[in-house]
Amino acid sequence: MKKFKASRAKVEFEYEFEDGEVVVVKYLEPTTNQIDKSVDIEDTKERLSYTKEVLKECLVCDEDVKEKLLQEQMQDSNIYEFKALLDEELANAKKRK
């Protein structure tokens, strides 16, 4: 008989900061509650803010590294595209299983 349990898919990746520092970070699949809440948000500004909040919650690394990564993505890149890339990588990893 197959056994099931609650588990979140995750992907591990290297992130290189603009200063050359490289760190290993894990990205966890968003939970059902996180996804459901995002669907319920009608205001675009509020939905974008929540997207950043979910990204922060799904990144697993030291808090100072997480803050630095998020700041760099918001100031020097597109944090929404970054999250989309992580979601795509997560989906690819799930397919390979």
VEXMIDREN-920919 format. One record per residue: residue in three letters; z, x, y of N, C-alpha, C in turn. Coordinates in nm, 2 decimals. Atoms other than C-alpha are relative to their C-alpha. Layout:
// VEXMIDREN-920919
<res->ALA nz->Z nx->X ny->Y caz->Z cax->X cay->Y cz->Z cx->X cy->Y> $
...
***
This chain:
// VEXMIDREN-920919
<res->MET nz->0.00 nx->0.09 ny->-0.12 caz->0.00 cax->0.00 cay->0.00 cz->0.00 cx->0.09 cy->0.12> $
<res->LYS nz->0.01 nx->-0.07 ny->-0.12 caz->-0.09 cax->0.13 cay->0.34 cz->0.12 cx->-0.03 cy->0.09> $
<res->LYS nz->-0.11 nx->0.02 ny->-0.09 caz->0.19 cax->0.19 cay->0.59 cz->-0.05 cx->0.01 cy->0.14> $
<res->PHE nz->0.03 nx->-0.01 ny->-0.14 caz->0.16 cax->0.12 cay->0.96 cz->0.12 cx->0.02 cy->0.08> $
<res->LYS nz->-0.12 nx->-0.02 ny->-0.09 caz->0.38 cax->0.22 cay->1.25 cz->-0.06 cx->0.01 cy->0.14> $
<res->ALA nz->0.04 nx->-0.01 ny->-0.14 caz->0.37 cax->0.22 cay->1.62 cz->-0.03 cx->0.14 cy->0.04> $
<res->SER nz->0.03 nx->-0.14 ny->-0.04 caz->0.19 cax->0.53 cay->1.75 cz->-0.10 cx->0.00 cy->0.10> $
<res->ARG nz->0.09 nx->-0.01 ny->-0.11 caz->0.00 cax->0.64 cay->2.05 cz->-0.09 cx->0.12 cy->-0.03> $
<res->ALA nz->0.09 nx->-0.12 ny->0.01 caz->-0.31 cax->0.85 cay->2.02 cz->0.02 cx->0.09 cy->0.12> $
<res->LYS nz->-0.01 nx->-0.10 ny->-0.10 caz->-0.31 cax->1.17 cay->2.22 cz->-0.10 cx->0.10 cy->-0.01> $
<res->VAL nz->0.09 nx->-0.11 ny->0.00 caz->-0.53 cax->1.45 cay->2.32 cz->0.07 cx->0.11 cy->0.08> $
<res->GLU nz->-0.05 nx->-0.12 ny->-0.06 caz->-0.43 cax->1.80 cay->2.41 cz->-0.11 cx->0.08 cy->0.07> $
<res->PHE nz->0.10 nx->-0.08 ny->-0.07 caz->-0.62 cax->2.00 cay->2.67 cz->0.06 cx->0.11 cy->0.09> $
<res->GLU nz->-0.04 nx->-0.10 ny->-0.09 caz->-0.61 cax->2.30 cay->2.89 cz->-0.04 cx->-0.04 cy->0.14> $
<res->TYR nz->0.03 nx->0.03 ny->-0.14 caz->-0.60 cax->2.26 cay->3.27 cz->0.01 cx->0.13 cy->0.08> $
<res->GLU nz->0.00 nx->-0.12 ny->-0.08 caz->-0.70 cax->2.54 cay->3.50 cz->0.02 cx->-0.04 cy->0.15> $
<res->PHE nz->-0.03 nx->0.02 ny->-0.14 caz->-0.55 cax->2.52 cay->3.85 cz->-0.10 cx->0.09 cy->0.08> $
<res->GLU nz->0.09 nx->-0.08 ny->-0.09 caz->-0.75 cax->2.65 cay->4.15 cz->0.05 cx->0.14 cy->0.02> $
<res->ASP nz->-0.06 nx->-0.14 ny->-0.01 caz->-0.51 cax->2.95 cay->4.16 cz->-0.01 cx->0.08 cy->-0.12> $
<res->GLY nz->0.03 nx->-0.08 ny->0.12 caz->-0.62 cax->3.05 cay->3.81 cz->0.11 cx->-0.03 cy->-0.11> $
<res->GLU nz->-0.10 nx->0.03 ny->0.10 caz->-0.30 cax->2.93 cay->3.63 cz->-0.06 cx->-0.10 cy->-0.10> $
<res->VAL nz->0.05 nx->0.09 ny->0.10 caz->-0.38 cax->2.76 cay->3.30 cz->0.12 cx->-0.05 cy->-0.08> $
<res->VAL nz->-0.11 nx->0.07 ny->0.07 caz->-0.15 cax->2.51 cay->3.13 cz->-0.05 cx->-0.09 cy->-0.11> $
<res->VAL nz->0.04 nx->0.10 ny->0.10 caz->-0.16 cax->2.30 cay->2.82 cz->0.07 cx->-0.13 cy->0.02> $
<res->VAL nz->-0.06 nx->0.13 ny->-0.03 caz->-0.11 cax->1.93 cay->2.87 cz->-0.05 cx->-0.10 cy->-0.10> $
<res->LYS nz->0.04 nx->0.11 ny->0.09 caz->-0.11 cax->1.63 cay->2.65 cz->-0.02 cx->-0.13 cy->0.08> $
<res->TYR nz->0.02 nx->0.13 ny->-0.06 caz->-0.25 cax->1.29 cay->2.75 cz->0.01 cx->-0.10 cy->-0.11> $
<res->LEU nz->-0.02 nx->0.10 ny->0.10 caz->-0.12 cax->0.99 cay->2.57 cz->-0.08 cx->-0.13 cy->0.04> $
<res->GLU nz->0.07 nx->0.12 ny->-0.02 caz->-0.31 cax->0.67 cay->2.52 cz->0.09 cx->-0.10 cy->0.08> $
<res->PRO nz->-0.08 nx->0.10 ny->-0.07 caz->-0.19 cax->0.40 cay->2.77 cz->0.05 cx->-0.11 cy->-0.10> $
<res->THR nz->-0.06 nx->0.10 ny->0.08 caz->0.03 cax->0.14 cay->2.61 cz->-0.06 cx->-0.14 cy->0.03> $
<res->THR nz->0.04 nx->0.13 ny->-0.02 caz->-0.05 cax->-0.23 cay->2.57 cz->0.06 cx->-0.06 cy->0.13> $
<res->ASN nz->-0.07 nx->0.05 ny->-0.13 caz->0.20 cax->-0.31 cay->2.85 cz->-0.07 cx->0.05 cy->0.12> $
<res->GLN nz->0.06 nx->-0.06 ny->-0.11 caz->0.04 cax->-0.07 cay->3.08 cz->-0.14 cx->-0.06 cy->0.03> $
<res->ILE nz->0.13 nx->0.05 ny->-0.01 caz->-0.31 cax->-0.20 cay->3.01 cz->0.01 cx->-0.15 cy->0.05> $
<res->ASP nz->-0.01 nx->0.14 ny->-0.04 caz->-0.20 cax->-0.57 cay->3.04 cz->0.04 cx->-0.01 cy->0.15> $
<res->LYS nz->-0.04 nx->0.01 ny->-0.14 caz->-0.03 cax->-0.50 cay->3.38 cz->-0.12 cx->0.03 cy->0.09> $
<res->SER nz->0.12 nx->-0.04 ny->-0.09 caz->-0.35 cax->-0.33 cay->3.52 cz->-0.10 cx->-0.12 cy->0.01> $
<res->VAL nz->0.10 nx->0.12 ny->0.00 caz->-0.56 cax->-0.64 cay->3.42 cz->0.05 cx->-0.11 cy->0.09> $
<res->ASP nz->-0.06 nx->0.11 ny->-0.08 caz->-0.32 cax->-0.87 cay->3.60 cz->0.00 cx->0.03 cy->0.15> $
<res->ILE nz->0.00 nx->-0.04 ny->-0.14 caz->-0.35 cax->-0.68 cay->3.93 cz->-0.13 cx->-0.03 cy->0.07> $
<res->GLU nz->0.12 nx->0.04 ny->-0.06 caz->-0.60 cax->-0.84 cay->4.16 cz->-0.04 cx->0.08 cy->0.12> $
<res->ASP nz->0.02 nx->-0.08 ny->-0.12 caz->-0.56 cax->-0.63 cay->4.47 cz->-0.05 cx->0.14 cy->-0.03> $
<res->THR nz->0.06 nx->-0.13 ny->0.03 caz->-0.79 cax->-0.33 cay->4.46 cz->0.09 cx->0.12 cy->0.03> $
<res->LYS nz->-0.08 nx->-0.11 ny->-0.04 caz->-0.56 cax->-0.10 cay->4.65 cz->0.12 cx->0.02 cy->-0.10> $
<res->GLU nz->-0.12 nx->0.00 ny->0.10 caz->-0.26 cax->-0.19 cay->4.42 cz->-0.05 cx->0.04 cy->-0.14> $
<res->ARG nz->0.05 nx->-0.04 ny->0.13 caz->-0.48 cax->-0.15 cay->4.11 cz->-0.03 cx->0.15 cy->0.00> $
<res->LEU nz->0.02 nx->-0.14 ny->0.00 caz->-0.58 cax->0.20 cay->4.22 cz->0.13 cx->0.08 cy->0.00> $
<res->SER nz->-0.13 nx->-0.06 ny->0.00 caz->-0.22 cax->0.29 cay->4.29 cz->0.06 cx->0.00 cy->-0.14> $
<res->TYR nz->-0.06 nx->0.02 ny->0.13 caz->-0.12 cax->0.16 cay->3.95 cz->-0.07 cx->0.10 cy->-0.10> $
<res->THR nz->0.08 nx->-0.09 ny->0.09 caz->-0.40 cax->0.37 cay->3.78 cz->0.06 cx->0.14 cy->0.01> $
<res->LYS nz->-0.06 nx->-0.13 ny->-0.02 caz->-0.24 cax->0.68 cay->3.93 cz->0.14 cx->0.01 cy->-0.07> $
<res->GLU nz->-0.13 nx->0.01 ny->0.06 caz->0.10 cax->0.57 cay->3.81 cz->-0.01 cx->0.01 cy->-0.15> $
<res->VAL nz->0.02 nx->-0.01 ny->0.15 caz->-0.03 cax->0.52 cay->3.45 cz->-0.04 cx->0.14 cy->-0.04> $
<res->LEU nz->0.03 nx->-0.14 ny->0.03 caz->-0.19 cax->0.86 cay->3.45 cz->0.12 cx->0.09 cy->0.00> $
<res->LYS nz->-0.12 nx->-0.09 ny->-0.01 caz->0.13 cax->1.02 cay->3.56 cz->0.09 cx->-0.03 cy->-0.12> $
<res->GLU nz->-0.08 nx->0.04 ny->0.12 caz->0.32 cax->0.83 cay->3.28 cz->-0.06 cx->0.05 cy->-0.13> $
<res->CYS nz->0.06 nx->-0.03 ny->0.12 caz->0.07 cax->0.93 cay->3.02 cz->-0.02 cx->0.16 cy->-0.02> $
<res->LEU nz->0.01 nx->-0.15 ny->0.01 caz->0.06 cax->1.31 cay->3.10 cz->0.13 cx->0.05 cy->-0.05> $
<res->VAL nz->-0.12 nx->-0.06 ny->0.06 caz->0.31 cax->1.51 cay->2.89 cz->-0.01 cx->0.15 cy->0.03> $
<res->CYS nz->-0.02 nx->-0.15 ny->-0.04 caz->0.41 cax->1.85 cay->3.05 cz->0.12 cx->0.00 cy->0.09> $
<res->ASP nz->-0.11 nx->-0.01 ny->-0.09 caz->0.67 cax->1.99 cay->3.27 cz->-0.02 cx->-0.08 cy->0.13> $
<res->GLU nz->0.02 nx->0.08 ny->-0.12 caz->0.73 cax->1.77 cay->3.58 cz->-0.06 cx->0.07 cy->0.11> $
<res->ASP nz->0.06 nx->-0.08 ny->-0.11 caz->0.65 cax->2.05 cay->3.82 cz->-0.15 cx->0.02 cy->-0.02> $
<res->VAL nz->0.14 nx->-0.02 ny->0.04 caz->0.32 cax->2.11 cay->3.64 cz->-0.08 cx->-0.13 cy->0.03> $
<res->LYS nz->0.06 nx->0.13 ny->-0.02 caz->0.24 cax->1.74 cay->3.64 cz->-0.02 cx->-0.03 cy->0.15> $
<res->GLU nz->0.01 nx->0.03 ny->-0.14 caz->0.31 cax->1.70 cay->4.01 cz->-0.11 cx->0.09 cy->0.06> $
<res->LYS nz->0.10 nx->-0.09 ny->-0.05 caz->0.09 cax->2.01 cay->4.09 cz->-0.14 cx->-0.05 cy->-0.04> $
<res->LEU nz->0.13 nx->0.04 ny->0.05 caz->-0.19 cax->1.88 cay->3.87 cz->-0.05 cx->-0.13 cy->0.07> $
<res->LEU nz->0.04 nx->0.13 ny->-0.06 caz->-0.19 cax->1.53 cay->4.02 cz->-0.03 cx->0.02 cy->0.15> $
<res->GLN nz->0.03 nx->-0.03 ny->-0.14 caz->-0.17 cax->1.67 cay->4.38 cz->-0.14 cx->0.07 cy->0.01> $
<res->GLU nz->0.13 nx->-0.07 ny->-0.01 caz->-0.47 cax->1.90 cay->4.31 cz->-0.11 cx->-0.10 cy->-0.03> $
<res->GLN nz->0.10 nx->0.09 ny->0.03 caz->-0.67 cax->1.62 cay->4.16 cz->-0.02 cx->-0.10 cy->0.12> $
<res->MET nz->0.02 nx->0.09 ny->-0.12 caz->-0.60 cax->1.39 cay->4.46 cz->-0.05 cx->0.06 cy->0.12> $
<res->GLN nz->0.05 nx->-0.07 ny->-0.12 caz->-0.67 cax->1.65 cay->4.72 cz->-0.13 cx->0.07 cy->-0.01> $
<res->ASP nz->0.12 nx->-0.08 ny->0.01 caz->-0.95 cax->1.85 cay->4.58 cz->-0.10 cx->-0.05 cy->-0.10> $
<res->SER nz->0.09 nx->0.06 ny->0.10 caz->-1.12 cax->1.62 cay->4.33 cz->0.01 cx->-0.15 cy->0.00> $
<res->ASN nz->0.00 nx->0.15 ny->0.00 caz->-1.14 cax->1.26 cay->4.22 cz->0.09 cx->-0.03 cy->-0.12> $
<res->ILE nz->-0.10 nx->0.02 ny->0.11 caz->-0.83 cax->1.16 cay->4.02 cz->-0.04 cx->-0.12 cy->-0.09> $
<res->TYR nz->0.05 nx->0.11 ny->0.08 caz->-1.00 cax->0.84 cay->3.90 cz->-0.10 cx->0.05 cy->-0.10> $
<res->GLU nz->0.09 nx->-0.06 ny->0.10 caz->-1.28 cax->1.04 cay->3.74 cz->0.07 cx->0.08 cy->-0.10> $
<res->PHE nz->-0.08 nx->-0.09 ny->0.09 caz->-1.03 cax->1.28 cay->3.59 cz->0.06 cx->-0.09 cy->-0.11> $
<res->LYS nz->-0.06 nx->0.10 ny->0.10 caz->-0.85 cax->0.98 cay->3.42 cz->-0.11 cx->-0.05 cy->-0.09> $
<res->ALA nz->0.11 nx->0.05 ny->0.09 caz->-1.18 cax->0.85 cay->3.30 cz->-0.05 cx->0.10 cy->-0.10> $
<res->LEU nz->0.04 nx->-0.11 ny->0.09 caz->-1.27 cax->1.19 cay->3.15 cz->0.11 cx->0.01 cy->-0.11> $
<res->LEU nz->-0.11 nx->0.00 ny->0.10 caz->-0.93 cax->1.19 cay->2.97 cz->-0.01 cx->-0.12 cy->-0.09> $
<res->ASP nz->0.01 nx->0.12 ny->0.09 caz->-0.98 cax->0.84 cay->2.84 cz->-0.12 cx->0.01 cy->-0.09> $
<res->GLU nz->0.12 nx->-0.03 ny->0.08 caz->-1.33 cax->0.94 cay->2.72 cz->0.03 cx->0.10 cy->-0.11> $
<res->GLU nz->-0.04 nx->-0.11 ny->0.10 caz->-1.19 cax->1.25 cay->2.54 cz->0.09 cx->-0.06 cy->-0.10> $
<res->LEU nz->-0.09 nx->0.07 ny->0.09 caz->-0.92 cax->1.03 cay->2.39 cz->-0.08 cx->-0.09 cy->-0.10> $
<res->ALA nz->0.09 nx->0.09 ny->0.08 caz->-1.18 cax->0.78 cay->2.26 cz->-0.07 cx->0.09 cy->-0.10> $
<res->ASN nz->0.07 nx->-0.09 ny->0.09 caz->-1.38 cax->1.07 cay->2.11 cz->0.09 cx->0.05 cy->-0.11> $
<res->ALA nz->-0.10 nx->-0.05 ny->0.10 caz->-1.07 cax->1.21 cay->1.94 cz->0.03 cx->-0.10 cy->-0.10> $
<res->LYS nz->-0.04 nx->0.11 ny->0.09 caz->-0.99 cax->0.87 cay->1.79 cz->-0.12 cx->-0.02 cy->-0.10> $
<res->LYS nz->0.12 nx->0.02 ny->0.09 caz->-1.35 cax->0.85 cay->1.65 cz->-0.01 cx->0.11 cy->-0.11> $
<res->ARG nz->0.01 nx->-0.11 ny->0.10 caz->-1.32 cax->1.19 cay->1.48 cz->0.11 cx->-0.01 cy->-0.11> $
<res->LYS nz->-0.10 nx->0.02 ny->0.10 caz->-1.01 cax->1.08 cay->1.29 cz->-0.05 cx->-0.06 cy->-0.13> $
***
